[in-house]
């Protein structure tokens, strides 16, 4: 069943008004008709079964027939502090991270960051659309938060613990061993922060500062990963080790 996020104000009693983008998709792409059923989400964690009663490219509405708690959210809150990259690469992280179940994205600028331009309102709008569409496709009932861009030191100072930072020069501490050691802390907090650099990686001083701030440097394996791959891999490993990838936690 097709899924659409709407602002909470678009739901009144048992009536739903779709956004303009959703209305266009329903009318022109999906060729929906009155009587068709869709799922509507308002970013509250609940899902609404809706039967359409009006479908046009400018305005589509429906009637709520059921309301239930969504099941597509991870129990673990993952915040990804991701070094800014060229636009398409950062968008890849937003899309795949949303599909995977990341809860918050925080763009960061480190010393070797190439893409240092101020993020424009148009780009923020595009990033929000990418997150929304990925969340709809992945069956999520909440939208990941996209926070304001921070410098590397600001991110280290503000980061929630427990926290790990992927570093290609780390040789002694692997991500899995670290998660085993931190498992009790992660389970207690129900959250973990992951920090990843941009295309140029992180320098020794930055990693040292992160370590001072209580962030654990970890290796993501023997192979050097692209910046847009590293955060997704790290999040997937965390979710797997914490029993969030479909396996039994007994």
N, C-alpha and C positions, 0 to 999 in steps of 0.2 A: 504494500500500500504506500502511495506517495506521501511524503512527510514535508511539512512546511512550518518554519518558525514564524511567529507573529509577535508584535509587541503585546504585552498584557492588556493594554487599553483596547485592543481589537477584539477582546472577548467580553461580552456583556450578557450575563445570565446564561441562556442556552444558545446564544447567537455568536457567530464568528464572522468577522470581515477579513478577508485575505489582503495581504499587501499588494501593491501594484505589480511588483515583480512576479509574485506568486500567481496573480490573476492572469498575467500575460502567459506564463508557462502553462497554466491549466487550459486556457482557451486556445492558444496557438501551437503549443508543442505537444501537449498531452491529449488535446481534443476532448477534454472532459465535458460532461453534460450534467444537467440537474439529475440528482439521484445517485451519482457516483460518490464513493466514499473515500475520504482521505484522513490522514492523521495530522493534527495541528498541535504545535508545541509553543509554550509561552516562556520557556527558560526557567520554569519553576521546579522542574523535575517531573511534572505530571504530563500526561499525554491525553489528547482529546480525540475520540472518534467522531468524525464530522460527516454528515451527509449534505452534499452541495444542493442548494435550491436555486442558485442563480450563478451563471458562468458567463462572463464577458471579459474581453481583454483589458477592460478598465476597472472592473469591479466584480469580485466573486464573493459570495456569501454562503453560509451553511448553518446547519443546526447540529448542536452537540448531542450525540446519542449515548456517549459513555465517557467516563473520566477514570484514569487509572495511573498508578505510579510507574514511570518508565523503568526499564531494566537495563538500559544501555550504558550506565555510568559506572566507572570503576569505583571501588570502595576506597582506593588510595588516591590522594590528591598529589599529582605531580606538577611541579612548577619547572618549566624549562627556561633557563636564562641562556639565550642563544645569541652569539655574536652576529651582528648585522652582516649581511652578504649582498651580493648583487640581487636585484629584486626577484628574479625568477627562482633563485635558490632559496631565498628566505620564504617565498610563497610555498615552495615545496615542503619546507619544514612545517609551516602552518597547516597545510592540507593533511599531510601524513600524520603529524602529531595529533591533530584533531581526530582523525580516524582511529588512531591508536588508543586515545583516551586521556591525553594530557589535559590538565585543568587550567593552567595559566601559562601564558607566554610572556617573557620579559626580554625585549631586544636590548643588547648591550653593545657598547663601543669600547674596544680594547686598543692597545697601542698599535697593533698590526691590522686593525680593521681598515679595509679599503673603502667600503661604502659608508662614508661619513656625512653624506648630505642629510639635511633635516628632512624627516619623514613628513611629506606633504599631506594635507587633509584628503586629497584624492587617493593617495596611496593607502591611507588608513581605511578609507571607505572600501577600497578594493580588498584589502586584507580581511576586513570584517565580512565581506561577501564570501571570500574563500573559506573562512572558518565556518560560516553558516551553512554553506552548501555541503561542506565535508561532514558537518555534524548531522545534517539531514540524511545524507547518504549512509552514514555509519550507524544510524539508529540511536543516536544520542538524544537525551532529553534536556541537556543543559549545554549552553554555549561556553567554550573556554574563554577566559578573560584575556584580553590583549592589553598589557600594561604599557605605560610610557617608557621611552628609551632611557636607559641609565648608563653612566660610565661604568667601567669595570670596578673601580673602587666603590662607587655608590652601590653597585649590585652586591659586592662582597659585604658591605656594611649592613645592608638591608635584608640579606637572604635569610630565610627560615631554615632552621636545622631540624633534622640531619640534612647534610648537603654534601654532594660529591662534585668533583670537577674532572672532566675527561682531559687527559694530557698525554700526548704521544711520546713524551720522554720518560714517563713513569714506567719503571721496569719491575718493581718489587711488589706492588699492590694492585691486584686485579679487581675488577668491579664485582665479580661474584663473591670473592673472599670478603670484600668490604661489606657487601650487603648481608652476608651471613653474620658478620660481627655487629652490624648496625640494626639487625632485624628487630630486636626488641624495641629500640628507639623509634624505628619506622612504624612498627605496629602500634606503639603507644601514641605517637603523634598523628597517625593515619596520613602522613604526608612525607614527601621528600623533595628536595630541590636538586636539580641537575644543572651544571654550568658547562657550557661548551663555547670555545672561541670561534672566531671567524676564519676566513680562508687562510690567513697568515699564521693561525695558531696563537698560542700564548707564550710570552717570554718568561724567563726564570723569575724575574722580580714579581710578575703578576701572580704566578703560582705560589711563590713564597708568601705574598700578601694574603692570598686566599687561605693558605695553610694557617697563618696567624689568626685569621678570622674564623677558624674552626671548620673549614671546608676541606674535605679529604680528597687529595689527588688520586685518580685511579687510571689504570690502563684499560683500554677497550679491546685489547688483543694485540697480536704481533703485527698486524697489518695497519698501515696508516689510513684512516678513513677521511673522506671529505667532510668539511664542516657540516654540510646539509645532511650527511648520513649519520654522523656521530651521535647527535642528540636523539634521533629516532631509535638507533640501536640501543643506546643507554636506557631510554625509557622502556623499550620492549624487554630488556633484560630485567629491569626493576619489576615490571608488572609480572613477568614470569616467576621470578624468585619469590614474589609476595603472593603467589597463587591467584593472579588476576587474569590468566590467559586460558581459562577453561579447565585447568587441572584441579583435582581435589586438594583441599588445604588440610585434610586430616593427616 
